[in-house]
Amino acid sequence: MKKLILILLVWNSFNTYSQVYKPIFYNGNWELTQRKFAVYFRTSYLDTSNFIFIGPVKDYYIDGKPEMEGQNDNNGLKTDTFRFYHKNGTVKCYGNYVNDVKDGKWKYFYPDGKLKQIIEYSLNDFIVHEYNDSTGNNHLKDRNGDWETSYYFPITKDIFTIKGQFVDGLKDGKWICYVENESLNIKKRIQYVERYEMGKFLKGKWYWGGGGIEKRYCEYQNKTAHEDWKFNQIYHFKRAVFVSKTDYPFLSFLGEADPLIKLPVDKHAHFPGGKKALNKFIKKKLRYPEAAKKKKIETTVLLKFLVKSDGSITNIKCIINSDNEEIENAGFDYEVTRLVEKMPDWIPAERDNVLIDETVSILIEFTIIKNNPITKHNIYTFKSQRKIKSR
């Protein structure tokens, strides 16, 4: 008996040692970050041997309001009832998980508390029992009617909208997904179209680049309603490049602090007048190279330059991801370099009230659709070139 008690005490001591209960902070993309840059934080027991969250799990907005609460089993899988909250504190949705998968009926609500929809999950499919728009109009009831849902993916800033019809709880007719992206000037572009007959998938088309190019058939997109992408970020410990053991000493896979990695800025370098002014400038000044236009050559160009602390632009670099000599010699690099050289000085980046240098990148897509050459672009900043592999 004494031997058994001793074994239990030893195991209990080890079990306690391998768990920590410390707040973990995340940025807007649910990447591990330092507290001063956090948008969210989590409280839960963390198994530091297997790096899984176990027991009660609570996520919060940085102001302390709840974002999610639920329970993980000893394997780190979501189980039992979970509740998610809007930023204003009202319930966003709630329902059950079984082995990390949504199960049974979930209820969803708008920020004002009005019922949005009731979805029933089972295995790899779902049924919508009721759906109301934000004004309170009912579009689907008793598993019959039109359904629409949207979700936002912060990493690419895409908004996906899916529309379809249920008949007796079965997908029927035409289902369609649109994508919108304000930063890329994409407005309601078709992502995929599918056709069903009383729950049976008939055919589908996937459109790439907005050009109506069929890439593959695609039933998988509508098999399940969108799961919150944040869980993938959290469970794979996606993190900002500057996070180190100094910030989270209990995460043994983190490296030591690297003084060469720069911390995030308080204000990014930006074009005078902001994003709208930059979009207007690019639309007016950027040209499709004539040689490329005649040969209908398409490509994507990564344009990088340094905005110095005085706002001047230097170190212009143009990267074309192609080994095709015809593409490399089509004049794309000349055109985007000419674009930057015509820009006025930028407003420099700022950290701790000090103006600093910052590298800016603009991704420009040259595309020909229905014989019409068009360009799209997206802007972002490079705080560091160092890459750290996820766990």
VENGI-V152628 format. One record per backbone hydrogen bond with DSSP energy under -1.0 kcal/mol. CO is the residue of the C=O (numbers start at 0). NH is the residue of the N-H. Records with the same first field share a line. If there is no record, write none. Layout:
CO = NH, NH
//
This chain:
0 = 4
1 = 5
2 = 6
3 = 7
4 = 8
5 = 9
6 = 10
7 = 11
8 = 12
9 = 13
10 = 14
11 = 15
12 = 16
13 = 17
15 = 18
17 = 47
19 = 45
23 = 41
24 = 32
25 = 38, 39
26 = 29
30 = 26
31 = 239
33 = 36
34 = 37
38 = 61
39 = 25
40 = 59
41 = 23
42 = 57
44 = 53
45 = 19
46 = 50
51 = 46
54 = 71
56 = 69
57 = 42
58 = 66, 67
59 = 40
60 = 63
64 = 60
66 = 84
67 = 58
68 = 82
69 = 56
70 = 78
71 = 54
72 = 75
76 = 72
77 = 99
79 = 96
81 = 94
82 = 68
83 = 91, 92
85 = 88
89 = 85
91 = 108
92 = 83
93 = 106
94 = 81
95 = 102
96 = 79
97 = 100
100 = 97
103 = 120
105 = 118
106 = 93
107 = 115, 116
109 = 112
113 = 109
115 = 131
116 = 107
117 = 128, 129
118 = 105
119 = 126
120 = 103
121 = 124
124 = 121
126 = 119
128 = 142
129 = 117
130 = 138, 139
132 = 135
136 = 132
138 = 145
139 = 130
140 = 143
142 = 168
143 = 140
144 = 165
146 = 163
148 = 161
150 = 159
152 = 156, 157
157 = 152
158 = 179
159 = 150
160 = 177
161 = 148
162 = 175
163 = 146
164 = 171
165 = 144
166 = 169
169 = 166
170 = 198
172 = 195
174 = 193
175 = 162
176 = 190, 191
177 = 160
178 = 188
179 = 158
180 = 185
181 = 184
185 = 180
188 = 178
190 = 206
191 = 176
192 = 204
193 = 174
194 = 201, 202
195 = 172
196 = 199
199 = 196
202 = 194
204 = 192
205 = 214
207 = 210
212 = 207
218 = 221
219 = 222
227 = 230
228 = 232
229 = 233
230 = 234
231 = 235
232 = 237
233 = 236
237 = 31
239 = 242
243 = 246, 247
247 = 250
250 = 253
254 = 244
257 = 260
266 = 349
269 = 346
270 = 273
273 = 277
274 = 278
275 = 279
276 = 280
277 = 281
278 = 282
279 = 283
280 = 284
281 = 285
288 = 292
289 = 293
290 = 294
291 = 296
298 = 365
300 = 363
301 = 318
302 = 361
303 = 316
304 = 359
305 = 313
306 = 357
307 = 310
310 = 345
311 = 307
313 = 305
316 = 303
318 = 301
319 = 321
323 = 327
324 = 328
326 = 329
330 = 334
331 = 335
332 = 336
333 = 337
334 = 338
335 = 339
336 = 340
337 = 341
339 = 342
346 = 269
348 = 355
349 = 265, 266
350 = 353
353 = 350
357 = 306
358 = 381
359 = 304
360 = 379
361 = 302
362 = 377
363 = 300
364 = 375
365 = 298
366 = 373
368 = 371
371 = 368
373 = 366
375 = 364
377 = 362
379 = 360
//
